[in-house]
């Protein structure tokens, strides 16, 4: 992946990127009416762990071992 600094970009582009980061809204770039790229603000959020992601979110509402239907013979 290529990487450049904002100093290598024109001033207007720098201002647009700062606005994206400040407002937390994406910027869509088109070329001759065609979608070229969408730029999203960067986040510093850590990804949630996959293991135990749902831990503590469920409830036991009844007896787990008893049968649901009782048969009378």
C-alpha positions as CSV (number, residue, x, y, z in Angstrom):
1,X,0.0,0.0,0.0
2,X,1.3,3.4,-0.9
3,X,1.6,6.1,1.8
4,X,2.1,9.8,1.6
5,X,2.0,12.7,4.1
6,X,-0.5,15.5,3.9
7,X,2.3,17.9,3.2
8,X,2.6,16.4,-0.2
9,X,-1.1,17.2,-1.1
10,X,-2.5,20.6,-2.2
11,X,-3.9,22.9,0.5
12,X,-7.5,22.3,-0.6
13,X,-7.1,18.6,-0.2
14,X,-5.6,19.0,3.2
15,X,-8.6,21.1,4.3
16,X,-11.1,18.5,2.9
17,X,-9.3,15.7,4.9
18,X,-9.3,17.8,8.0
19,X,-13.1,18.4,7.6
20,X,-13.7,14.7,7.2
21,X,-11.8,14.0,10.4
22,X,-13.5,16.9,12.3
23,X,-17.1,16.1,11.2
24,X,-16.7,12.3,11.1
25,X,-18.4,12.2,7.7
26,X,-17.1,10.5,4.6
27,X,-15.9,12.3,1.5
28,X,-16.9,11.0,-1.9
29,X,-14.6,11.7,-4.8
30,X,-15.9,11.4,-8.4
31,X,-14.2,11.6,-11.8
32,X,-16.4,12.6,-14.8
33,X,-19.5,11.7,-12.8
34,X,-18.2,8.2,-11.9
35,X,-17.5,7.2,-8.3
36,X,-13.8,7.0,-7.8
37,X,-13.2,6.7,-4.0
38,X,-14.9,7.3,-0.7
39,X,-12.7,8.5,2.2
40,X,-13.8,7.7,5.7
41,X,-12.5,9.3,8.9
42,X,-9.9,7.2,10.7
43,X,-10.8,5.7,14.1
44,X,-8.6,4.6,17.0
45,X,-11.2,2.1,18.2
46,X,-9.9,-1.4,19.0
47,X,-11.9,-4.3,17.5
48,X,-14.1,-6.3,19.9
49,X,-12.7,-9.7,20.7
50,X,-14.5,-12.5,18.9
51,X,-14.0,-14.9,21.8
52,X,-16.6,-14.3,24.6
53,X,-18.1,-11.4,22.6
54,X,-21.7,-12.3,23.7
55,X,-20.7,-13.3,27.3
56,X,-23.3,-12.1,29.9
57,X,-25.9,-11.2,27.2
58,X,-28.2,-14.2,27.6
59,X,-30.8,-15.1,30.3
60,X,-32.0,-18.5,31.4
61,X,-35.8,-18.4,31.5
62,X,-36.6,-21.9,32.7
63,X,-35.4,-25.4,33.5
64,X,-32.8,-26.4,31.0
65,X,-33.0,-30.2,31.7
66,X,-36.8,-30.8,31.9
67,X,-38.5,-31.9,28.7
68,X,-40.7,-29.3,26.9
69,X,-43.5,-31.8,26.4
70,X,-44.6,-34.4,28.9
71,X,-46.1,-37.6,27.5
72,X,-48.7,-39.5,29.5
73,X,-48.9,-43.3,29.0
